[in-house]
């Protein structure tokens, strides 16, 4: 099964929220036009700030699964070298 893009999952969450784009616009400050373009055109994206506002408004949460996270690389040089 193919994994869904975050943007597609967010579009689905908007639809399931039960809130109109007008209500979301009022609560987030994102214009109705911008929301409409995002929902209807898979090529349109939102800024991270607007994604945060949108998630808060519709009760969505973005979760990074640990199996996909890359471990941090150490920038420290080994001692004695």
C-alpha positions, 0 to 999 in steps of 0.5 A: 500500500502506498503511503499518503503524502502529508498534504493529502492527509491534511486535505482529508483531515480538513474534509473530516473536520466538519468545518467549512473553509469559511470557518477555518479561514476565520479561525486561522487567518488563512484566506478562503482563496488560499484554502480552496486552492490547497484543497482543490489542487494537489500542486499547491502547498501551504507554509509551515506556519499555516499548516500549524494554524490549520492543524490546531484549528481542525484538531489534527496532529502531524506525527513523525514515526520513529522508524523513519527518523534518521539518527543524529550524526555526531559532529564531535571528533573522537578523542586522541586523533 
